[in-house]
Amino acid sequence: MIKSMTGYGSAKGTVEGLEISVELKSVNNRYLDTSVRLPRSFLFAEELIKSCVQKHISRGKVDVFVSVNSAGAADVAVQVNEALAKGYVDAVRHLAAEFGLSDDLSATSVARFPDVLSVEKRDLDADAVSAGLSEITEAALRDFDSMRLREGEKLRDDVTERLATIESLVSTVESKSPETVAAYRRRLEAKMAEVLGAAGIDENRILMEAAVFADHIAVDEETVRLRSHMAQLQGMINGNSPTGRKIDFLIQEFNREANTIGSKCQNSEIAHVVVDLKSEIEKIREQIQNIE
């Protein structure tokens, strides 16, 4: 099943008490270009996320956004400098005794002295965060792939419909090509009869001229190759591997055969059919720019 290069996916989870959200979005690009935006404390996981993306996506401009809410995490610890607190208490009591002051020390008042209490941020377990972040990223990628598959189905249906139109146009070219030769022969016979009059017409000369003309305008090889390309394209869009780049090359072959038919045709009706044929090929080319 083909996938679109454009899509969006997201997932959320909790790791080490941290609420983590991963969002992905992508647009068309010739190659895979992944950009990851992370909080500074999570920069160690950038290559991990890129590795996860590469498993799911072969080309496209992919932006990954990781946000972290640490409101519910016990990621800070309060430390007590007991030696400094004891020094403060001893000093205050000495002042009280020395100057006859009341000793109104309390835990709260001691805690207010500078540097008695300090707040330290707990170090994250990088391995645990990496494992959890990887799971959340994979979930976001599955959601992302789900959207891309839906878009891919629409692209496949559109291309299949246009291939049916192209096949009908090719059949028209094949049916009208012999008519062109027959019409040329009739014109040739009429011209020779007009010029030669009673002298008579050399039937062998007519056959020879018609054969040369038929060989000059024959498009059998081109239509056979076009049908082969159509079968190949149908197989690609029904396959399971990324084929956007291959289809791009194949469409160039479609155009080459259509241009050759257009240059050979000596019939206004076929010329109009070729214009329609090239129009359908161009529409497919535009669509496959969205295929991974």
C-alpha positions, 0 to 999 in steps of 0.5 A: 500500500502506497503512503503519502509523504504528507501527514500528521501524528501524535502520542502522549505518555508518562516517563519517570513522572514526566508527561511527554508529548510527541508530534510529527508532521511532514511535507514533500521532499526529495529525500528524508530530512528530519528535524527534531525539537527537544527541551535542552535536558532531552538533547541526548535523545535526538539521534534516538528519535531520528532512528525511529523516524527512519524505520517508518519514513524513507523520504519527506521533510519531517518535523518532530516536536517533543514537549515535556511537562514536569509538574507532576514529577518528583524531580527536585530535592531539598537539601539541609546544610546541617553544619551551617544550621548548627553554626547559626543556632549556636551563634544565635544562642550565644548572642541571647546569653551574652546580651540577655535576649530571649531565645525564640529560635524555631525550625522555620526561623533557622531555615530562613538563614542563607544557604541552610536549605538548598534545592537540587534538581534530580538527575534523570535516568537517561536510559529510562527516559530514552526507552519511554520516549522511544515508545511514545515516538513509535506510537506517534509514528503509527498514528502518523502512518495511519493518516499517510495510508489513508491519503495514499489510498486516495492517491492510488485510486486517483492514479488507477482511474487515470491509468484507465483513461490512458489505456482507453486513449492508447486503444483509440490511437491503435485503432485510428493508426491503420485508418491514417494509412488507408486514408493516405493510400486513397489520397495517393491513388486519387492524386496519381489518377489525376496526374496520370489520367489514362496512362494508368496507375502502377499498383505496385508503386501505390503499395510501396508508397503506402508501406513506406508511409505506414512504417514512418507513422507506425506507433505499435512499438510506442503503444506496446511500451506504454501498456507495459509501463501502465502495468508496471505502474499499477503494480507499484501503486499496489505494492507495499514498498516506497516507490515514489522515486521509481514512479517518478522515473517511470512517468518520464518514460510515459512522456517519452512514448507519448511525445514520440506518438505525437511526432509520428501522427499524421492525423488530427484526431490522433493529435487531439488524443495525444494531447489528452494522453499527455494531459493525463500523464501530467496529472499522474506526475503531479499526484505522484509527487505526494507519494513516498 
